[in-house]
Amino acid sequence: MAEKDRDYLLVAAIDFGTTYSGYAFSMRDTYKTDPLKILANQAWNAGGRQLLSLKTPTCLLLNSKKEFDSFGYEAENKYAELVMDGEQEDYYYFHRFKMSLHNNKNVKGDMVLEDITGKKVPAIDVFSLSIKALVKHLMDSLETRGTGVIPNDIQWVLTVPAIWTDNSKQFMRKSAEKAGIQKDHLLISLEPEAASIYCQYLPTEKLSGAESGFKMSKAGTKYMIVDLGGGTVDITVHEKLTGGGLREISRATGGDCGGTSVDADFIQLLAKIFGAPLIYKMKREHPEAYLDLIREFETVKRTITPSKQGKVNMAIPFTTLDALCKKYLKEDLASTLLSSPYNSSIAIRGDKMRFDADLFKTLFEKTIKNVLALLQEMFARKESESVTLLLLVGGFAECSLVQAEIRKTVLPKRVIVPEESGLTVLRGAVLFGHNSNIIDSRKIRVTYGISHSPPFNPKIHDQQHFKEKNGIQRCKNAFDMIMQKDAIVSPGTVVNKTYSSVLGESSITFRVFSSEKYSPIYTDEDGCSHLGEAEIKISDPSKIHQLEVKFVFGNTEVNLNAREKISGNSCQLSLDLI
């Protein structure tokens, strides 16, 4: 692992989130004496808003040549100014784009993203320029501190959801490499895992919901980490081992019911009042007003508690909305509201919308219901029966409505929320960079295999997979299993396979597949995805060669390498998934 591979002076972690992103770091020497002394950027400046935050919005602004202009609050604020000056057409503005890697199950290198007004840019550019902005901010900060650290001295860690496909994880790695991070200086950390590592170190008083004297670090403790992010909810179960390691005892599960899906329901509510076309027009023609609305909703939704009664006040871009109503609906905002289904539960006072608290709370209902369904699914698994403790982390875990519903549903199990739970993943990723061996074993999420053509066996194979080549009857697209779903493997677990080359062919291509099933027969059946391929050159095509292929499992990414038995030629096959 990283610590044995090379000397580094500092670990820097980038938490690239759906809604917010940030970085944190710690010196190797400090880690040895005080592991929790992890520095984050003290304050991303939000401009006019009296708000200093440890993360910055995941927003990117590019100029007319699709080159980097700004990132984070700077990008948000500058874009708002451009719109006021009517100059936004020459720019590209992206926000909340990380979810494209979750929603797209077959991410490819040539994937494109649309900006807020529908203009297209290659996704890898949007991701790599954003990562580069965070890297630059961090390097500038290190220079200001006079640490004398250069990029070569850094072990970088990039966080990704555990529930993502291998393709999406590799897409993030490629984006980071394109942003200038060297391949062998980069570790990928799984978000719930990072959170779990961080909480091992926390004293009881930093864990809300824990009784005094409670220790996360007691051997034998089994607990569920529920990472409630902006886009995804990512759940896994760990057991603490004697000696300090962590074992994953239930494979990660999750879904797209993070905090931003509450925002989506808020937009749905507005669409019921004003009609979806008008909201679309606002997003395209007045993106500054739309962004203000989303920002304001983000602020207000954090204040909602289960006991909240009466009214919830929220500032809205009144002038813009009123003008849009008059233009497209032929009546003013107040009249539009009066003729909507919410005329008795929403009122307008000046530039504020006043919601009945009960109506506002309903915006959380669907998302919370989806989160609870994921928890139920996890508890239905045999290995989760002995879990007595839930650890809620991630920005959305700070929402007290979510906390209250989860506590009520999982009684008598304990629910613990660490202080500043929005930074738990980021800080844990730094600790993972210092000691990536802390995860003793992981559970494989899908079945992995290679497409091959064994002799045709009518008892196993169906006729549509029959083919004849050089007079030999074979089965095409057969799934040669390498690793089965739910297998428990230690990091670096090696599976060896032997394949033969084909006479006269100068290379062999290994086509790697994953499947949701435990024992797939063909690579073209439902639930199977083509992960990618890797090619090895054959030294002498006039002979048949034996090829030893090594698959390495149990790390946060899958690797394989191949060796020709006779010549000893070997090649490290970086599995190109995108």
Secondary structure as GFF3:
##gff-version 3
##sequence-region A 1 578
A	DSSP	alpha_helix	2	5	.	.	.	ID=ss1
A	DSSP	beta_strand	10	16	.	.	.	ID=ss2
A	DSSP	beta_strand	20	27	.	.	.	ID=ss3
A	DSSP	alpha_helix	28	33	.	.	.	ID=ss4
A	DSSP	beta_strand	39	40	.	.	.	ID=ss5
A	DSSP	beta_strand	44	45	.	.	.	ID=ss6
A	DSSP	beta_strand	52	53	.	.	.	ID=ss7
A	DSSP	beta_strand	56	57	.	.	.	ID=ss8
A	DSSP	beta_strand	59	62	.	.	.	ID=ss9
A	DSSP	beta_strand	68	71	.	.	.	ID=ss10
A	DSSP	alpha_helix	73	84	.	.	.	ID=ss11
A	DSSP	three_ten_helix	88	90	.	.	.	ID=ss12
A	DSSP	beta_strand	92	95	.	.	.	ID=ss13
A	DSSP	alpha_helix	100	103	.	.	.	ID=ss14
A	DSSP	beta_strand	112	114	.	.	.	ID=ss15
A	DSSP	beta_strand	120	122	.	.	.	ID=ss16
A	DSSP	alpha_helix	123	144	.	.	.	ID=ss17
A	DSSP	three_ten_helix	151	153	.	.	.	ID=ss18
A	DSSP	beta_strand	154	160	.	.	.	ID=ss19
A	DSSP	alpha_helix	166	178	.	.	.	ID=ss20
A	DSSP	three_ten_helix	183	185	.	.	.	ID=ss21
A	DSSP	beta_strand	186	190	.	.	.	ID=ss22
A	DSSP	alpha_helix	191	200	.	.	.	ID=ss23
A	DSSP	three_ten_helix	204	206	.	.	.	ID=ss24
A	DSSP	beta_strand	207	208	.	.	.	ID=ss25
A	DSSP	beta_strand	222	228	.	.	.	ID=ss26
A	DSSP	beta_strand	233	240	.	.	.	ID=ss27
A	DSSP	beta_strand	246	255	.	.	.	ID=ss28
A	DSSP	alpha_helix	260	274	.	.	.	ID=ss29
A	DSSP	alpha_helix	276	285	.	.	.	ID=ss30
A	DSSP	alpha_helix	287	301	.	.	.	ID=ss31
A	DSSP	beta_strand	311	315	.	.	.	ID=ss32
A	DSSP	alpha_helix	318	324	.	.	.	ID=ss33
A	DSSP	pi_helix	325	329	.	.	.	ID=ss34
A	DSSP	alpha_helix	333	338	.	.	.	ID=ss35
A	DSSP	beta_strand	346	349	.	.	.	ID=ss36
A	DSSP	beta_strand	352	356	.	.	.	ID=ss37
A	DSSP	alpha_helix	357	379	.	.	.	ID=ss38
A	DSSP	three_ten_helix	382	384	.	.	.	ID=ss39
A	DSSP	beta_strand	389	393	.	.	.	ID=ss40
A	DSSP	three_ten_helix	395	398	.	.	.	ID=ss41
A	DSSP	alpha_helix	400	410	.	.	.	ID=ss42
A	DSSP	beta_strand	414	418	.	.	.	ID=ss43
A	DSSP	three_ten_helix	421	423	.	.	.	ID=ss44
A	DSSP	alpha_helix	424	434	.	.	.	ID=ss45
A	DSSP	three_ten_helix	436	438	.	.	.	ID=ss46
A	DSSP	beta_strand	439	443	.	.	.	ID=ss47
A	DSSP	beta_strand	447	452	.	.	.	ID=ss48
A	DSSP	three_ten_helix	463	465	.	.	.	ID=ss49
A	DSSP	beta_strand	466	469	.	.	.	ID=ss50
A	DSSP	beta_strand	472	475	.	.	.	ID=ss51
A	DSSP	beta_strand	478	483	.	.	.	ID=ss52
A	DSSP	beta_strand	488	489	.	.	.	ID=ss53
A	DSSP	beta_strand	493	500	.	.	.	ID=ss54
A	DSSP	beta_strand	507	515	.	.	.	ID=ss55
A	DSSP	beta_strand	528	537	.	.	.	ID=ss56
A	DSSP	beta_strand	546	553	.	.	.	ID=ss57
A	DSSP	beta_strand	559	564	.	.	.	ID=ss58
A	DSSP	beta_strand	570	573	.	.	.	ID=ss59
###
